[in-house]
């Protein structure tokens, strides 16, 4: 049966199982939830613990999305971001089944899936996402902080970078360049 896109798909076989990728996503969710639980047990809400001259552990509850987008909304954003996370997760699982023989692509999707589900779990259970990684730089005596984030966010970011790397490698391959 011809594929609807121009990317050839390997035939599914025992070596191209989707289960390692789903297990990877599950591991990301477990590590994310464990790290958030440890922070909530160790640091009071809105507390900060300096670790280095550029990194703090913090305990922040973010009802919004990345960079606290819509954090001040009236509560409806919880359900919007939950629905978006679940929709993205369903699409990712479909893509994993469709392209399971593509290792880098599948790893990237698994990391994004785990991160998305980690944050969805927070929204469903608590109504917010717990952020705790706070990086900053001090210039002229003033600190400039990157918005706090968590392991789920980190996993989504690394997965996105791997997707870009996979696309770059495929483009080079199609041009006939060495990978």
Helices and strands as residue ranges (DSSP letters): G 14-16, H 19-42, E 48-50, E 55-62, G 66-68, H 76-98, H 103-126, E 129-139, E 142-145, H 151-174
